[in-house]
Amino acid sequence: MHDKKWQEFSQRMAYEGSLHMAVEPLDNAPEALAGYNERNLHVLRALASLDERRAENSGEDDNPLMQELLRMDSKINVLMEVVNRLLIPITQLPGQHVIRFNALGVVVPQDLLPATEQLLVRLHFDACRALPLELPGRLEHRFDDGSVYIAFIESSEMVEDGLERFVFRHHRRKVAEARATAL
């Protein structure tokens, strides 16, 4: 069973990068699990709307209305950064670690784990670091390189779909950046 989950995870597209993250023991009370799903949907929607706004503003346009919208977008980004810093100063964020995740699970350094198999993975994204994704999981596999695979559990279908979309947008952005630097 463990190998099947790992194989399915390995075959899917994954976000790979460095994020502020923590792994804690899981409170697996039914109301806590339902709360994680609800909060994760809000975070994924916020991340998606921030992504869409960046994509819309990436082209150059001489239209005065578009220029004004770009200025307003820039001001909103500054305000969001100020709010993020006030809500959670960078010094209060958990450490930054290189991870790999998709809708099925996450690969993290083993030394982050508490001494339990039922875990809560908190991922803080720079775009809205005051709102972490809180993903319940179970330790599934330990690797010789010092990393572990945590399979997500109790995620709603909507959260899984949101995670898949987030990973896809991240991958698409990385491909576009690679193409732009190759030109």
The 8 nearest C-alpha neighbors of each residue, nearest first, counted from 0:
[[1, 3, 2, 4, 5, 139, 6, 140],
 [2, 0, 4, 3, 139, 5, 140, 6],
 [1, 3, 5, 0, 4, 6, 140, 7],
 [2, 4, 6, 0, 1, 5, 7, 8],
 [5, 3, 7, 1, 6, 2, 8, 0],
 [4, 6, 8, 2, 3, 7, 9, 1],
 [7, 5, 9, 3, 8, 4, 2, 10],
 [6, 8, 4, 10, 5, 9, 3, 11],
 [9, 7, 5, 6, 10, 11, 103, 4],
 [10, 8, 6, 7, 11, 5, 12, 13],
 [11, 9, 7, 8, 6, 12, 5, 13],
 [12, 10, 9, 8, 13, 7, 101, 103],
 [11, 13, 10, 101, 166, 14, 167, 9],
 [14, 12, 101, 100, 166, 15, 99, 11],
 [15, 13, 100, 166, 99, 101, 16, 169],
 [16, 14, 99, 98, 13, 100, 17, 97],
 [17, 15, 97, 98, 18, 14, 99, 96],
 [16, 18, 97, 96, 95, 98, 19, 15],
 [19, 17, 95, 96, 20, 123, 16, 97],
 [18, 20, 95, 123, 94, 93, 122, 96],
 [21, 19, 122, 121, 93, 18, 123, 95],
 [20, 22, 121, 93, 120, 23, 122, 111],
 [21, 23, 120, 119, 112, 111, 121, 118],
 [24, 22, 119, 118, 113, 25, 21, 120],
 [23, 25, 118, 119, 117, 113, 115, 26],
 [26, 24, 118, 119, 117, 27, 23, 135],
 [25, 27, 28, 31, 24, 32, 119, 118],
 [28, 26, 25, 32, 29, 31, 117, 135],
 [27, 29, 31, 30, 26, 32, 33, 25],
 [30, 28, 32, 31, 27, 33, 34, 26],
 [29, 31, 33, 32, 28, 34, 27, 35],
 [32, 30, 34, 28, 29, 33, 35, 27],
 [33, 31, 29, 35, 34, 30, 27, 28],
 [34, 32, 30, 36, 31, 35, 29, 37],
 [35, 33, 31, 37, 32, 36, 38, 30],
 [36, 34, 32, 38, 33, 37, 39, 133],
 [37, 35, 39, 33, 34, 38, 154, 40],
 [36, 38, 34, 40, 39, 35, 33, 41],
 [39, 37, 41, 35, 40, 36, 34, 42],
 [40, 38, 42, 36, 132, 41, 37, 35],
 [39, 41, 43, 37, 38, 42, 158, 44],
 [42, 40, 44, 38, 39, 43, 45, 37],
 [41, 43, 39, 45, 44, 40, 46, 130],
 [44, 42, 46, 40, 45, 41, 39, 47],
 [45, 43, 47, 41, 42, 46, 40, 48],
 [46, 44, 42, 48, 43, 47, 41, 49],
 [45, 47, 43, 49, 44, 48, 50, 42],
 [48, 46, 50, 44, 45, 49, 43, 51],
 [49, 47, 51, 45, 50, 46, 44, 52],
 [50, 48, 46, 52, 47, 51, 45, 53],
 [49, 51, 47, 53, 48, 52, 46, 54],
 [52, 50, 48, 54, 53, 49, 47, 55],
 [51, 53, 49, 55, 50, 54, 48, 56],
 [52, 54, 56, 50, 51, 55, 57, 49],
 [55, 53, 51, 57, 56, 52, 50, 58],
 [56, 54, 52, 53, 57, 51, 58, 50],
 [57, 55, 53, 54, 58, 52, 69, 59],
 [56, 58, 54, 55, 53, 59, 52, 60],
 [59, 57, 56, 60, 55, 54, 53, 61],
 [58, 60, 57, 61, 56, 66, 65, 62],
 [59, 61, 62, 58, 65, 66, 63, 56],
 [62, 60, 63, 66, 59, 65, 64, 58],
 [61, 63, 65, 64, 60, 66, 67, 59],
 [64, 62, 66, 65, 61, 67, 60, 68],
 [63, 65, 67, 66, 62, 68, 61, 69],
 [64, 66, 68, 62, 67, 63, 69, 60],
 [67, 65, 63, 69, 64, 68, 62, 70],
 [66, 68, 70, 64, 69, 65, 63, 71],
 [69, 67, 65, 71, 70, 66, 72, 64],
 [68, 70, 72, 66, 67, 71, 65, 73],
 [71, 69, 67, 73, 72, 68, 66, 74],
 [72, 70, 68, 74, 73, 69, 75, 67],
 [73, 71, 69, 75, 70, 74, 68, 76],
 [72, 74, 70, 76, 71, 75, 69, 77],
 [73, 75, 71, 77, 76, 72, 78, 70],
 [76, 74, 78, 72, 77, 73, 79, 71],
 [75, 77, 79, 73, 74, 78, 72, 80],
 [78, 76, 74, 80, 75, 79, 81, 73],
 [77, 79, 75, 81, 80, 76, 82, 74],
 [80, 78, 76, 82, 81, 77, 83, 75],
 [79, 81, 83, 77, 78, 82, 84, 76],
 [80, 82, 78, 84, 79, 83, 85, 77],
 [83, 81, 85, 79, 84, 80, 86, 78],
 [84, 82, 80, 86, 81, 85, 129, 87],
 [85, 83, 88, 81, 87, 82, 86, 80],
 [86, 84, 82, 83, 87, 88, 81, 80],
 [85, 87, 83, 84, 82, 129, 88, 81],
 [88, 86, 84, 85, 129, 83, 91, 89],
 [87, 89, 84, 90, 91, 85, 86, 92],
 [88, 90, 92, 91, 87, 84, 93, 83],
 [89, 91, 88, 92, 87, 93, 94, 84],
 [92, 90, 89, 88, 87, 93, 94, 86],
 [93, 91, 89, 90, 94, 19, 87, 88],
 [92, 94, 19, 20, 21, 91, 95, 90],
 [95, 93, 19, 20, 96, 92, 21, 18],
 [94, 96, 19, 18, 17, 20, 93, 97],
 [97, 95, 17, 18, 98, 19, 94, 20],
 [98, 96, 17, 16, 18, 95, 99, 107],
 [97, 99, 107, 106, 16, 15, 17, 96],
 [98, 100, 15, 106, 14, 105, 13, 16],
 [101, 99, 105, 13, 14, 104, 106, 98],
 [100, 102, 13, 103, 104, 14, 166, 163],
 [101, 103, 159, 162, 163, 104, 100, 160],
 [104, 102, 101, 151, 8, 150, 105, 100],
 [105, 103, 150, 151, 149, 100, 101, 102],
 [104, 106, 100, 149, 99, 148, 107, 150],
 [105, 107, 148, 99, 147, 98, 100, 149],
 [108, 106, 98, 146, 147, 109, 105, 148],
 [107, 109, 146, 110, 111, 145, 147, 106],
 [110, 108, 146, 111, 147, 145, 112, 107],
 [109, 111, 108, 112, 145, 146, 113, 107],
 [112, 110, 109, 108, 22, 113, 21, 107],
 [113, 111, 110, 109, 22, 114, 23, 115],
 [112, 114, 115, 23, 24, 111, 22, 118],
 [113, 115, 112, 116, 24, 117, 23, 118],
 [116, 114, 117, 113, 24, 118, 112, 138],
 [115, 117, 138, 137, 118, 114, 24, 139],
 [118, 116, 137, 25, 115, 136, 24, 138],
 [119, 117, 25, 24, 136, 23, 137, 135],
 [118, 120, 135, 25, 23, 134, 22, 24],
 [119, 121, 22, 134, 133, 21, 135, 118],
 [122, 120, 133, 21, 20, 132, 131, 22],
 [121, 123, 20, 132, 131, 19, 120, 124],
 [124, 122, 131, 128, 19, 20, 18, 121],
 [125, 123, 128, 126, 127, 122, 18, 131],
 [124, 126, 128, 127, 123, 18, 19, 83],
 [125, 127, 124, 128, 46, 49, 80, 79],
 [128, 126, 125, 129, 124, 130, 83, 123],
 [127, 129, 123, 124, 125, 130, 131, 126],
 [128, 130, 127, 87, 83, 86, 131, 123],
 [131, 129, 128, 127, 42, 132, 123, 124],
 [132, 130, 123, 122, 121, 133, 128, 129],
 [131, 133, 122, 39, 121, 134, 42, 123],
 [134, 132, 121, 120, 35, 131, 119, 39],
 [133, 135, 120, 119, 132, 136, 121, 151],
 [136, 134, 119, 152, 151, 118, 120, 25],
 [137, 135, 151, 152, 118, 150, 149, 119],
 [136, 138, 117, 149, 150, 116, 118, 139],
 [137, 139, 149, 116, 140, 148, 150, 117],
 [140, 138, 149, 148, 1, 137, 150, 141],
 [139, 141, 148, 147, 138, 142, 1, 149],
 [142, 140, 147, 146, 148, 143, 139, 145],
 [143, 141, 146, 144, 147, 145, 140, 148],
 [142, 144, 145, 141, 146, 147, 109, 140],
 [143, 145, 142, 146, 141, 147, 108, 109],
 [146, 144, 143, 109, 142, 108, 147, 141],
 [145, 147, 108, 109, 142, 107, 144, 141],
 [148, 146, 141, 109, 106, 107, 140, 142],
 [147, 149, 106, 140, 139, 105, 138, 150],
 [148, 150, 138, 105, 137, 104, 139, 136],
 [151, 149, 104, 136, 137, 103, 139, 152],
 [150, 152, 136, 104, 103, 135, 149, 137],
 [153, 151, 136, 154, 135, 150, 137, 134],
 [152, 154, 155, 135, 32, 151, 136, 36],
 [155, 153, 152, 158, 36, 159, 156, 151],
 [154, 156, 158, 157, 36, 159, 153, 160],
 [155, 157, 159, 158, 160, 154, 161, 153],
 [156, 158, 160, 155, 159, 161, 40, 154],
 [157, 159, 161, 155, 160, 156, 40, 154],
 [160, 158, 102, 156, 162, 161, 157, 163],
 [159, 161, 157, 163, 158, 162, 156, 164],
 [162, 160, 158, 164, 159, 163, 43, 157],
 [161, 163, 165, 159, 102, 164, 160, 158],
 [164, 162, 160, 166, 161, 165, 102, 167],
 [163, 165, 167, 161, 162, 166, 168, 160],
 [166, 164, 162, 168, 167, 163, 161, 169],
 [165, 167, 169, 163, 14, 164, 168, 13],
 [166, 168, 164, 170, 169, 165, 171, 163],
 [169, 167, 171, 165, 170, 166, 172, 164],
 [170, 168, 166, 172, 167, 171, 165, 173],
 [169, 171, 167, 173, 172, 168, 166, 174],
 [172, 170, 168, 174, 173, 169, 167, 175],
 [171, 173, 175, 169, 170, 174, 168, 176],
 [174, 172, 176, 170, 175, 171, 177, 169],
 [173, 175, 177, 171, 176, 172, 178, 170],
 [174, 176, 172, 178, 177, 173, 179, 171],
 [177, 175, 179, 173, 178, 174, 172, 180],
 [178, 176, 174, 180, 175, 179, 173, 181],
 [177, 179, 181, 175, 176, 180, 174, 182],
 [178, 180, 176, 181, 177, 182, 175, 174],
 [179, 181, 177, 182, 178, 176, 175, 174],
 [182, 180, 178, 179, 177, 176, 175, 174],
 [181, 180, 179, 178, 177, 176, 175, 174]]
